[in-house]
Amino acid sequence: MIRESWLSDYFDPVHEIVGDLAPLLVLRCFALVSSVMVERQAYHEVGGVDPGIARSHDYDLWLKVLARHPAA
């Protein structure tokens, strides 16, 4: 099966989402480290990546950033 996007596994149909992404991200981590841009100030404000987390450190970071900042 050919998919329109890898996001089709998460959202059907695939569409642009702007604003509060936290409710969607809580259900599933769809943000890829290689495709996310975070302002330096926001990254440092939440403490960056927690070195004490062995797995899903990106997921932890996204949730911390989204708790304080809007995203799209």
PDB file of N, CA, C and O in Angstrom:
ATOM      1  N   MET A   1       0.840  -1.178   0.000  1.00  0.00           N
ATOM      2  CA  MET A   1       0.000   0.000   0.000  1.00  0.00           C
ATOM      3  C   MET A   1       0.888   1.246   0.000  1.00  0.00           C
ATOM      4  O   MET A   1       1.825   1.336   0.794  1.00  0.00           O
ATOM      5  N   ILE A   2       0.609   2.179  -0.859  1.00  0.00           N
ATOM      6  CA  ILE A   2       1.346   3.431  -0.922  1.00  0.00           C
ATOM      7  C   ILE A   2       0.611   4.461  -0.074  1.00  0.00           C
ATOM      8  O   ILE A   2      -0.588   4.692  -0.234  1.00  0.00           O
ATOM      9  N   ARG A   3       1.362   5.068   0.827  1.00  0.00           N
ATOM     10  CA  ARG A   3       0.769   6.061   1.712  1.00  0.00           C
ATOM     11  C   ARG A   3       1.097   7.466   1.219  1.00  0.00           C
ATOM     12  O   ARG A   3       2.155   7.695   0.631  1.00  0.00           O
ATOM     13  N   GLU A   4       0.193   8.395   1.460  1.00  0.00           N
ATOM     14  CA  GLU A   4       0.421   9.795   1.112  1.00  0.00           C
ATOM     15  C   GLU A   4       1.602  10.338   1.920  1.00  0.00           C
ATOM     16  O   GLU A   4       2.379  11.151   1.419  1.00  0.00           O
ATOM     17  N   SER A   5       1.732   9.894   3.150  1.00  0.00           N
ATOM     18  CA  SER A   5       2.742  10.408   4.057  1.00  0.00           C
ATOM     19  C   SER A   5       2.892   9.426   5.209  1.00  0.00           C
ATOM     20  O   SER A   5       1.968   8.671   5.510  1.00  0.00           O
ATOM     21  N   TRP A   6       4.067   9.433   5.859  1.00  0.00           N
ATOM     22  CA  TRP A   6       4.235   8.596   7.050  1.00  0.00           C
ATOM     23  C   TRP A   6       3.284   9.065   8.144  1.00  0.00           C
ATOM     24  O   TRP A   6       2.949   8.298   9.046  1.00  0.00           O
ATOM     25  N   LEU A   7       2.846  10.324   8.069  1.00  0.00           N
ATOM     26  CA  LEU A   7       1.900  10.841   9.050  1.00  0.00           C
ATOM     27  C   LEU A   7       0.522  10.201   8.923  1.00  0.00           C
ATOM     28  O   LEU A   7      -0.296  10.305   9.838  1.00  0.00           O
ATOM     29  N   SER A   8       0.261   9.543   7.799  1.00  0.00           N
ATOM     30  CA  SER A   8      -1.047   8.908   7.634  1.00  0.00           C
ATOM     31  C   SER A   8      -1.244   7.784   8.646  1.00  0.00           C
ATOM     32  O   SER A   8      -2.376   7.366   8.888  1.00  0.00           O
ATOM     33  N   ASP A   9      -0.156   7.288   9.242  1.00  0.00           N
ATOM     34  CA  ASP A   9      -0.281   6.304  10.320  1.00  0.00           C
ATOM     35  C   ASP A   9      -0.856   6.950  11.582  1.00  0.00           C
ATOM     36  O   ASP A   9      -1.402   6.267  12.448  1.00  0.00           O
ATOM     37  N   TYR A  10      -0.725   8.264  11.671  1.00  0.00           N
ATOM     38  CA  TYR A  10      -1.142   8.997  12.857  1.00  0.00           C
ATOM     39  C   TYR A  10      -2.422   9.802  12.637  1.00  0.00           C
ATOM     40  O   TYR A  10      -3.271   9.882  13.525  1.00  0.00           O
ATOM     41  N   PHE A  11      -2.556  10.398  11.448  1.00  0.00           N
ATOM     42  CA  PHE A  11      -3.687  11.262  11.159  1.00  0.00           C
ATOM     43  C   PHE A  11      -4.268  10.885   9.803  1.00  0.00           C
ATOM     44  O   PHE A  11      -3.544  10.804   8.811  1.00  0.00           O
ATOM     45  N   ASP A  12      -5.554  10.660   9.767  1.00  0.00           N
ATOM     46  CA  ASP A  12      -6.207  10.333   8.509  1.00  0.00           C
ATOM     47  C   ASP A  12      -7.439  11.205   8.378  1.00  0.00           C
ATOM     48  O   ASP A  12      -8.384  11.015   9.144  1.00  0.00           O
ATOM     49  N   PRO A  13      -7.485  12.130   7.472  1.00  0.00           N
ATOM     50  CA  PRO A  13      -6.455  12.427   6.473  1.00  0.00           C
ATOM     51  C   PRO A  13      -5.346  13.293   7.064  1.00  0.00           C
ATOM     52  O   PRO A  13      -5.537  13.946   8.090  1.00  0.00           O
ATOM     53  N   VAL A  14      -4.201  13.293   6.414  1.00  0.00           N
ATOM     54  CA  VAL A  14      -3.084  14.123   6.839  1.00  0.00           C
ATOM     55  C   VAL A  14      -3.462  15.584   6.607  1.00  0.00           C
ATOM     56  O   VAL A  14      -3.940  15.945   5.532  1.00  0.00           O
ATOM     57  N   HIS A  15      -3.247  16.419   7.619  1.00  0.00           N
ATOM     58  CA  HIS A  15      -3.573  17.826   7.494  1.00  0.00           C
ATOM     59  C   HIS A  15      -2.655  18.652   8.390  1.00  0.00           C
ATOM     60  O   HIS A  15      -2.037  18.129   9.317  1.00  0.00           O
ATOM     61  N   GLU A  16      -2.578  19.932   8.103  1.00  0.00           N
ATOM     62  CA  GLU A  16      -1.744  20.831   8.888  1.00  0.00           C
ATOM     63  C   GLU A  16      -2.405  21.074  10.237  1.00  0.00           C
ATOM     64  O   GLU A  16      -3.616  21.278  10.322  1.00  0.00           O
ATOM     65  N   ILE A  17      -1.606  21.052  11.274  1.00  0.00           N
ATOM     66  CA  ILE A  17      -2.111  21.295  12.625  1.00  0.00           C
ATOM     67  C   ILE A  17      -1.351  22.488  13.193  1.00  0.00           C
ATOM     68  O   ILE A  17      -0.120  22.500  13.196  1.00  0.00           O
ATOM     69  N   VAL A  18      -2.067  23.469  13.663  1.00  0.00           N
ATOM     70  CA  VAL A  18      -1.466  24.671  14.231  1.00  0.00           C
ATOM     71  C   VAL A  18      -2.086  24.915  15.594  1.00  0.00           C
ATOM     72  O   VAL A  18      -3.291  24.742  15.776  1.00  0.00           O
ATOM     73  N   GLY A  19      -1.255  25.319  16.557  1.00  0.00           N
ATOM     74  CA  GLY A  19      -1.776  25.652  17.876  1.00  0.00           C
ATOM     75  C   GLY A  19      -1.320  24.663  18.914  1.00  0.00           C
ATOM     76  O   GLY A  19      -0.139  24.320  18.975  1.00  0.00           O
ATOM     77  N   ASP A  20      -2.235  24.204  19.725  1.00  0.00           N
ATOM     78  CA  ASP A  20      -1.908  23.322  20.842  1.00  0.00           C
ATOM     79  C   ASP A  20      -1.792  21.875  20.357  1.00  0.00           C
ATOM     80  O   ASP A  20      -2.796  21.194  20.146  1.00  0.00           O
ATOM     81  N   LEU A  21      -0.555  21.422  20.184  1.00  0.00           N
ATOM     82  CA  LEU A  21      -0.316  20.051  19.731  1.00  0.00           C
ATOM     83  C   LEU A  21      -0.243  19.057  20.887  1.00  0.00           C
ATOM     84  O   LEU A  21      -0.220  17.846  20.665  1.00  0.00           O
ATOM     85  N   ALA A  22      -0.207  19.562  22.116  1.00  0.00           N
ATOM     86  CA  ALA A  22      -0.032  18.687  23.278  1.00  0.00           C
ATOM     87  C   ALA A  22      -1.058  17.556  23.351  1.00  0.00           C
ATOM     88  O   ALA A  22      -0.662  16.411  23.571  1.00  0.00           O
ATOM     89  N   PRO A  23      -2.356  17.821  23.179  1.00  0.00           N
ATOM     90  CA  PRO A  23      -3.315  16.711  23.273  1.00  0.00           C
ATOM     91  C   PRO A  23      -3.036  15.593  22.265  1.00  0.00           C
ATOM     92  O   PRO A  23      -3.201  14.414  22.581  1.00  0.00           O
ATOM     93  N   LEU A  24      -2.616  15.961  21.062  1.00  0.00           N
ATOM     94  CA  LEU A  24      -2.298  14.942  20.055  1.00  0.00           C
ATOM     95  C   LEU A  24      -0.991  14.228  20.377  1.00  0.00           C
ATOM     96  O   LEU A  24      -0.868  13.019  20.176  1.00  0.00           O
ATOM     97  N   LEU A  25      -0.013  14.988  20.881  1.00  0.00           N
ATOM     98  CA  LEU A  25       1.288  14.396  21.182  1.00  0.00           C
ATOM     99  C   LEU A  25       1.213  13.454  22.384  1.00  0.00           C
ATOM    100  O   LEU A  25       1.976  12.492  22.471  1.00  0.00           O
ATOM    101  N   VAL A  26       0.301  13.729  23.301  1.00  0.00           N
ATOM    102  CA  VAL A  26       0.126  12.841  24.452  1.00  0.00           C
ATOM    103  C   VAL A  26      -0.322  11.455  23.985  1.00  0.00           C
ATOM    104  O   VAL A  26       0.059  10.440  24.568  1.00  0.00           O
ATOM    105  N   LEU A  27      -1.127  11.427  22.938  1.00  0.00           N
ATOM    106  CA  LEU A  27      -1.621  10.154  22.421  1.00  0.00           C
ATOM    107  C   LEU A  27      -0.545   9.362  21.690  1.00  0.00           C
ATOM    108  O   LEU A  27      -0.529   8.132  21.736  1.00  0.00           O
ATOM    109  N   ARG A  28       0.364  10.084  21.009  1.00  0.00           N
ATOM    110  CA  ARG A  28       1.390   9.397  20.219  1.00  0.00           C
ATOM    111  C   ARG A  28       2.483  10.396  19.847  1.00  0.00           C
ATOM    112  O   ARG A  28       2.190  11.525  19.453  1.00  0.00           O
ATOM    113  N   CYS A  29       3.734   9.982  19.971  1.00  0.00           N
ATOM    114  CA  CYS A  29       4.854  10.848  19.611  1.00  0.00           C
ATOM    115  C   CYS A  29       5.063  10.798  18.098  1.00  0.00           C
ATOM    116  O   CYS A  29       5.663   9.861  17.573  1.00  0.00           O
ATOM    117  N   PHE A  30       4.561  11.812  17.416  1.00  0.00           N
ATOM    118  CA  PHE A  30       4.677  11.854  15.959  1.00  0.00           C
ATOM    119  C   PHE A  30       5.753  12.826  15.489  1.00  0.00           C
ATOM    120  O   PHE A  30       6.035  12.896  14.293  1.00  0.00           O
ATOM    121  N   ALA A  31       6.354  13.570  16.400  1.00  0.00           N
ATOM    122  CA  ALA A  31       7.395  14.534  16.025  1.00  0.00           C
ATOM    123  C   ALA A  31       8.748  13.829  15.898  1.00  0.00           C
ATOM    124  O   ALA A  31       9.178  13.117  16.806  1.00  0.00           O
ATOM    125  N   LEU A  32       9.399  14.035  14.776  1.00  0.00           N
ATOM    126  CA  LEU A  32      10.713  13.438  14.531  1.00  0.00           C
ATOM    127  C   LEU A  32      11.803  14.439  14.878  1.00  0.00           C
ATOM    128  O   LEU A  32      11.715  15.610  14.507  1.00  0.00           O
ATOM    129  N   VAL A  33      12.821  13.988  15.581  1.00  0.00           N
ATOM    130  CA  VAL A  33      13.918  14.873  15.968  1.00  0.00           C
ATOM    131  C   VAL A  33      14.498  15.587  14.750  1.00  0.00           C
ATOM    132  O   VAL A  33      14.811  16.776  14.814  1.00  0.00           O
ATOM    133  N   SER A  34      14.638  14.876  13.663  1.00  0.00           N
ATOM    134  CA  SER A  34      15.258  15.455  12.470  1.00  0.00           C
ATOM    135  C   SER A  34      14.365  16.457  11.740  1.00  0.00           C
ATOM    136  O   SER A  34      14.825  17.132  10.818  1.00  0.00           O
ATOM    137  N   SER A  35      13.109  16.563  12.136  1.00  0.00           N
ATOM    138  CA  SER A  35      12.206  17.463  11.424  1.00  0.00           C
ATOM    139  C   SER A  35      11.624  18.567  12.301  1.00  0.00           C
ATOM    140  O   SER A  35      10.751  19.313  11.857  1.00  0.00           O
ATOM    141  N   VAL A  36      12.091  18.678  13.523  1.00  0.00           N
ATOM    142  CA  VAL A  36      11.553  19.680  14.443  1.00  0.00           C
ATOM    143  C   VAL A  36      12.539  20.833  14.588  1.00  0.00           C
ATOM    144  O   VAL A  36      13.748  20.633  14.702  1.00  0.00           O
ATOM    145  N   MET A  37      11.995  22.030  14.581  1.00  0.00           N
ATOM    146  CA  MET A  37      12.799  23.219  14.858  1.00  0.00           C
ATOM    147  C   MET A  37      12.286  23.819  16.157  1.00  0.00           C
ATOM    148  O   MET A  37      11.091  24.078  16.305  1.00  0.00           O
ATOM    149  N   VAL A  38      13.202  24.037  17.101  1.00  0.00           N
ATOM    150  CA  VAL A  38      12.851  24.604  18.397  1.00  0.00           C
ATOM    151  C   VAL A  38      13.733  25.821  18.621  1.00  0.00           C
ATOM    152  O   VAL A  38      14.947  25.759  18.426  1.00  0.00           O
ATOM    153  N   GLU A  39      13.130  26.915  19.024  1.00  0.00           N
ATOM    154  CA  GLU A  39      13.932  28.097  19.321  1.00  0.00           C
ATOM    155  C   GLU A  39      14.863  27.791  20.487  1.00  0.00           C
ATOM    156  O   GLU A  39      14.474  27.139  21.456  1.00  0.00           O
ATOM    157  N   ARG A  40      16.092  28.270  20.378  1.00  0.00           N
ATOM    158  CA  ARG A  40      17.123  28.019  21.389  1.00  0.00           C
ATOM    159  C   ARG A  40      16.641  28.385  22.786  1.00  0.00           C
ATOM    160  O   ARG A  40      16.864  27.636  23.737  1.00  0.00           O
ATOM    161  N   GLN A  41      15.985  29.525  22.913  1.00  0.00           N
ATOM    162  CA  GLN A  41      15.496  29.984  24.214  1.00  0.00           C
ATOM    163  C   GLN A  41      14.497  28.990  24.798  1.00  0.00           C
ATOM    164  O   GLN A  41      14.547  28.697  25.993  1.00  0.00           O
ATOM    165  N   ALA A  42      13.594  28.469  23.975  1.00  0.00           N
ATOM    166  CA  ALA A  42      12.593  27.503  24.443  1.00  0.00           C
ATOM    167  C   ALA A  42      13.260  26.205  24.874  1.00  0.00           C
ATOM    168  O   ALA A  42      12.884  25.613  25.886  1.00  0.00           O
ATOM    169  N   TYR A  43      14.258  25.761  24.099  1.00  0.00           N
ATOM    170  CA  TYR A  43      14.998  24.533  24.419  1.00  0.00           C
ATOM    171  C   TYR A  43      15.677  24.665  25.782  1.00  0.00           C
ATOM    172  O   TYR A  43      15.568  23.778  26.628  1.00  0.00           O
ATOM    173  N   HIS A  44      16.372  25.771  25.982  1.00  0.00           N
ATOM    174  CA  HIS A  44      17.090  25.969  27.250  1.00  0.00           C
ATOM    175  C   HIS A  44      16.128  26.225  28.406  1.00  0.00           C
ATOM    176  O   HIS A  44      16.398  25.818  29.536  1.00  0.00           O
ATOM    177  N   GLU A  45      15.019  26.888  28.136  1.00  0.00           N
ATOM    178  CA  GLU A  45      14.030  27.185  29.168  1.00  0.00           C
ATOM    179  C   GLU A  45      13.503  25.919  29.841  1.00  0.00           C
ATOM    180  O   GLU A  45      13.241  25.919  31.044  1.00  0.00           O
ATOM    181  N   VAL A  46      13.346  24.841  29.070  1.00  0.00           N
ATOM    182  CA  VAL A  46      12.815  23.589  29.626  1.00  0.00           C
ATOM    183  C   VAL A  46      13.918  22.630  30.067  1.00  0.00           C
ATOM    184  O   VAL A  46      13.634  21.518  30.512  1.00  0.00           O
ATOM    185  N   GLY A  47      15.165  23.055  29.945  1.00  0.00           N
ATOM    186  CA  GLY A  47      16.271  22.218  30.395  1.00  0.00           C
ATOM    187  C   GLY A  47      16.841  21.305  29.326  1.00  0.00           C
ATOM    188  O   GLY A  47      17.694  20.468  29.621  1.00  0.00           O
ATOM    189  N   GLY A  48      16.385  21.450  28.094  1.00  0.00           N
ATOM    190  CA  GLY A  48      16.912  20.635  26.999  1.00  0.00           C
ATOM    191  C   GLY A  48      16.584  19.164  27.164  1.00  0.00           C
ATOM    192  O   GLY A  48      15.624  18.794  27.840  1.00  0.00           O
ATOM    193  N   VAL A  49      17.402  18.332  26.531  1.00  0.00           N
ATOM    194  CA  VAL A  49      17.223  16.875  26.602  1.00  0.00           C
ATOM    195  C   VAL A  49      17.737  16.396  27.953  1.00  0.00           C
ATOM    196  O   VAL A  49      18.843  16.750  28.360  1.00  0.00           O
ATOM    197  N   ASP A  50      16.952  15.606  28.638  1.00  0.00           N
ATOM    198  CA  ASP A  50      17.324  15.070  29.948  1.00  0.00           C
ATOM    199  C   ASP A  50      18.255  13.878  29.754  1.00  0.00           C
ATOM    200  O   ASP A  50      17.823  12.842  29.248  1.00  0.00           O
ATOM    201  N   PRO A  51      19.538  14.003  30.151  1.00  0.00           N
ATOM    202  CA  PRO A  51      20.485  12.901  29.964  1.00  0.00           C
ATOM    203  C   PRO A  51      20.176  11.676  30.835  1.00  0.00           C
ATOM    204  O   PRO A  51      20.743  10.604  30.625  1.00  0.00           O
ATOM    205  N   GLY A  52      19.288  11.839  31.800  1.00  0.00           N
ATOM    206  CA  GLY A  52      18.925  10.732  32.670  1.00  0.00           C
ATOM    207  C   GLY A  52      17.874   9.807  32.070  1.00  0.00           C
ATOM    208  O   GLY A  52      17.562   8.764  32.645  1.00  0.00           O
ATOM    209  N   ILE A  53      17.335  10.179  30.932  1.00  0.00           N
ATOM    210  CA  ILE A  53      16.317   9.367  30.276  1.00  0.00           C
ATOM    211  C   ILE A  53      16.976   8.540  29.183  1.00  0.00           C
ATOM    212  O   ILE A  53      17.574   9.093  28.260  1.00  0.00           O
ATOM    213  N   ALA A  54      16.872   7.243  29.278  1.00  0.00           N
ATOM    214  CA  ALA A  54      17.531   6.345  28.318  1.00  0.00           C
ATOM    215  C   ALA A  54      16.742   6.206  27.019  1.00  0.00           C
ATOM    216  O   ALA A  54      17.336   6.063  25.950  1.00  0.00           O
ATOM    217  N   ARG A  55      15.440   6.247  27.096  1.00  0.00           N
ATOM    218  CA  ARG A  55      14.588   6.081  25.910  1.00  0.00           C
ATOM    219  C   ARG A  55      13.544   7.186  25.864  1.00  0.00           C
ATOM    220  O   ARG A  55      13.125   7.710  26.896  1.00  0.00           O
ATOM    221  N   SER A  56      13.142   7.522  24.682  1.00  0.00           N
ATOM    222  CA  SER A  56      12.090   8.525  24.464  1.00  0.00           C
ATOM    223  C   SER A  56      12.449   9.900  25.017  1.00  0.00           C
ATOM    224  O   SER A  56      11.570  10.655  25.431  1.00  0.00           O
ATOM    225  N   HIS A  57      13.740  10.223  25.021  1.00  0.00           N
ATOM    226  CA  HIS A  57      14.165  11.537  25.498  1.00  0.00           C
ATOM    227  C   HIS A  57      13.588  12.651  24.620  1.00  0.00           C
ATOM    228  O   HIS A  57      13.323  13.752  25.103  1.00  0.00           O
ATOM    229  N   ASP A  58      13.395  12.363  23.336  1.00  0.00           N
ATOM    230  CA  ASP A  58      12.783  13.360  22.449  1.00  0.00           C
ATOM    231  C   ASP A  58      11.330  13.605  22.830  1.00  0.00           C
ATOM    232  O   ASP A  58      10.868  14.746  22.833  1.00  0.00           O
ATOM    233  N   TYR A  59      10.622  12.550  23.147  1.00  0.00           N
ATOM    234  CA  TYR A  59       9.219  12.660  23.538  1.00  0.00           C
ATOM    235  C   TYR A  59       9.100  13.530  24.788  1.00  0.00           C
ATOM    236  O   TYR A  59       8.229  14.397  24.860  1.00  0.00           O
ATOM    237  N   ASP A  60       9.958  13.306  25.753  1.00  0.00           N
ATOM    238  CA  ASP A  60       9.988  14.102  26.975  1.00  0.00           C
ATOM    239  C   ASP A  60      10.235  15.575  26.643  1.00  0.00           C
ATOM    240  O   ASP A  60       9.572  16.456  27.190  1.00  0.00           O
ATOM    241  N   LEU A  61      11.178  15.836  25.757  1.00  0.00           N
ATOM    242  CA  LEU A  61      11.501  17.207  25.366  1.00  0.00           C
ATOM    243  C   LEU A  61      10.306  17.876  24.711  1.00  0.00           C
ATOM    244  O   LEU A  61       9.968  19.007  25.060  1.00  0.00           O
ATOM    245  N   TRP A  62       9.656  17.199  23.762  1.00  0.00           N
ATOM    246  CA  TRP A  62       8.508  17.801  23.067  1.00  0.00           C
ATOM    247  C   TRP A  62       7.398  18.140  24.054  1.00  0.00           C
ATOM    248  O   TRP A  62       6.797  19.210  23.962  1.00  0.00           O
ATOM    249  N   LEU A  63       7.124  17.257  24.980  1.00  0.00           N
ATOM    250  CA  LEU A  63       6.049  17.510  25.951  1.00  0.00           C
ATOM    251  C   LEU A  63       6.393  18.704  26.837  1.00  0.00           C
ATOM    252  O   LEU A  63       5.522  19.514  27.152  1.00  0.00           O
ATOM    253  N   LYS A  64       7.659  18.815  27.240  1.00  0.00           N
ATOM    254  CA  LYS A  64       8.075  19.957  28.067  1.00  0.00           C
ATOM    255  C   LYS A  64       7.961  21.267  27.288  1.00  0.00           C
ATOM    256  O   LYS A  64       7.472  22.266  27.817  1.00  0.00           O
ATOM    257  N   VAL A  65       8.407  21.261  26.044  1.00  0.00           N
ATOM    258  CA  VAL A  65       8.332  22.483  25.235  1.00  0.00           C
ATOM    259  C   VAL A  65       6.874  22.856  24.973  1.00  0.00           C
ATOM    260  O   VAL A  65       6.505  24.023  25.101  1.00  0.00           O
ATOM    261  N   LEU A  66       6.045  21.882  24.610  1.00  0.00           N
ATOM    262  CA  LEU A  66       4.639  22.183  24.311  1.00  0.00           C
ATOM    263  C   LEU A  66       3.843  22.632  25.521  1.00  0.00           C
ATOM    264  O   LEU A  66       2.806  23.279  25.376  1.00  0.00           O
ATOM    265  N   ALA A  67       4.313  22.298  26.708  1.00  0.00           N
ATOM    266  CA  ALA A  67       3.629  22.754  27.913  1.00  0.00           C
ATOM    267  C   ALA A  67       3.756  24.268  28.066  1.00  0.00           C
ATOM    268  O   ALA A  67       2.966  24.890  28.776  1.00  0.00           O
ATOM    269  N   ARG A  68       4.761  24.868  27.394  1.00  0.00           N
ATOM    270  CA  ARG A  68       5.003  26.305  27.538  1.00  0.00           C
ATOM    271  C   ARG A  68       4.863  27.106  26.248  1.00  0.00           C
ATOM    272  O   ARG A  68       4.709  28.326  26.297  1.00  0.00           O
ATOM    273  N   HIS A  69       4.915  26.444  25.100  1.00  0.00           N
ATOM    274  CA  HIS A  69       4.943  27.158  23.829  1.00  0.00           C
ATOM    275  C   HIS A  69       4.007  26.517  22.797  1.00  0.00           C
ATOM    276  O   HIS A  69       3.857  25.295  22.772  1.00  0.00           O
ATOM    277  N   PRO A  70       3.374  27.342  21.943  1.00  0.00           N
ATOM    278  CA  PRO A  70       2.556  26.790  20.862  1.00  0.00           C
ATOM    279  C   PRO A  70       3.449  26.207  19.777  1.00  0.00           C
ATOM    280  O   PRO A  70       4.645  26.491  19.724  1.00  0.00           O
ATOM    281  N   ALA A  71       2.865  25.402  18.925  1.00  0.00           N
ATOM    282  CA  ALA A  71       3.642  24.766  17.861  1.00  0.00           C
ATOM    283  C   ALA A  71       2.754  24.554  16.645  1.00  0.00           C
ATOM    284  O   ALA A  71       1.538  24.740  16.702  1.00  0.00           O
ATOM    285  N   ALA A  72       3.380  24.165  15.557  1.00  0.00           N
ATOM    286  CA  ALA A  72       2.630  23.872  14.339  1.00  0.00           C
ATOM    287  C   ALA A  72       3.373  22.806  13.554  1.00  0.00           C
ATOM    288  O   ALA A  72       2.921  22.399  12.484  1.00  0.00           O
TER     289      ALA A  72
END
